[in-house]
Amino acid sequence: MGLRATFSYAGRVVNPIAQPLPTRTGGFGGAAGLIDYLKDHSVTHLIDATNPFAAQISRNAVAACAAAGVPLIALARPPWTPGPGDRWTRVPDVAEAARSLGSTPRRIFLAIGRTEISVFEAKPHHHYLLRFVDAAKERPALPHHDIIIDRGPFAETAERDLLEKHRIDLLVSRNSGGEGARAKIDAARGLGLPILMIDRPDAPQRHEVGTIEEVLDWIAHSVTDRGV
Ligand SMILES: NC(=O)c1ccc[n+]([C@@H]2O[C@H](COP(=O)([O-])OP(=O)(O)OC[C@H]3O[C@@H](n4cnc5c(N)ncnc54)[C@H](OP(=O)(O)O)[C@@H]3O)[C@@H](O)[C@H]2O)c1
């Protein structure tokens, strides 16, 4: 189709995976800043393919596109659902996940990324296994923890080995959905481990699809010879 497109990153990862398209990094300055960006760069279509837990940028995108008259589509990975053998307890957010950890010290794989780790400082008696994409600038203020620097996708056998090696007895995960991050869920099921599964925040009303093919179809049907 010969379209021009740009990836936008929040800048949370120091070394993002290289992409075959131009990228820009950093916030726009709220919905108002995003409106300016859309206009300044003559953007004709916006694809919201962000993480389902990045709720603010998704709200901003809906508001900015409505104001600027730019059509928006969201690529949202379907959430995981528990199946036979899964031992899930669902919680609405990270704060509730931390609150629901008991007083008996546990060995927890806290697979929630870096931004909300500090919430668990209120539960310092547990041992936490943390996995980040980049080395942390500051060590988390958790008295008992191990950090692994690694980037998915991960294989189920490797996740199982990790859970066993660190003698994990509870997995705390966000319901990110998709294939790349689900190996830890499958590994926990295989080992009979319980999971505290954090539900997604509500997404705004928007045109949402579950596959890249549907996004490409949407572009193909809505792009004129003007391009993106
Ligand atoms: N953002 C991500 O790519 C991402 C990826 C994986 C997981 N998460 C998870 O989502 C939760 C919230 O993370 P968050 O603070 O990054 O998201 P957020 O709460 O949705 O966004 C906060 C602000 O970051 C900027 N921002 C976010 N995504 C952007 C993008 N793609 N391009 C440009 N600016 C962007 C925007 O700043 P302005 O208002 O200044 O435009 C936005 O208002 C965390 O738990 C995090 O671990 C986020």
The ligand as an ORCA input file, in Angstrom:
! r2SCAN-3c Opt
* xyz 0 1
  N       3.067      2.331     27.910
  C       3.495      1.124     27.513
  O       4.020      0.960     26.410
  C       3.341     -0.093     28.414
  C       3.849     -1.334     28.003
  C       3.710     -2.439     28.839
  C       3.064     -2.321     30.047
  N       2.561     -1.121     30.428
  C       1.898     -1.038     31.733
  O       0.797     -0.148     31.766
  C       0.735      0.531     33.028
  C       0.738      2.023     32.786
  O       1.928      2.333     32.074
  P       2.219      3.701     31.369
  O       2.384      4.779     32.384
  O       3.339      3.445     30.414
  O       0.907      3.947     30.484
  P      -0.293      5.015     30.648
  O      -0.652      5.131     32.077
  O      -1.347      4.626     29.691
  O       0.376      6.336     30.090
  C       0.909      7.353     30.899
  C       1.476      8.391     29.989
  O       2.630      7.882     29.305
  C       2.654      8.377     27.981
  N       2.536      7.266     27.037
  C       2.071      6.004     27.279
  N       2.162      5.254     26.192
  C       2.664      6.046     25.217
  C       3.002      5.839     23.845
  N       2.829      4.640     23.245
  N       3.497      6.880     23.156
  C       3.707      8.078     23.738
  N       3.417      8.326     25.033
  C       2.920      7.332     25.758
  C       1.519      9.341     27.857
  O       2.016     10.607     28.255
  P       1.357     11.984     27.719
  O       0.066     12.126     28.460
  O       2.385     13.003     28.061
  O       1.154     11.805     26.243
  C       0.527      8.816     28.884
  O      -0.409      9.756     29.340
  C       1.960      0.072     33.812
  O       1.563     -0.919     34.711
  C       2.880     -0.499     32.750
  O       3.694     -1.535     33.257
  C       2.701     -0.006     29.650
*
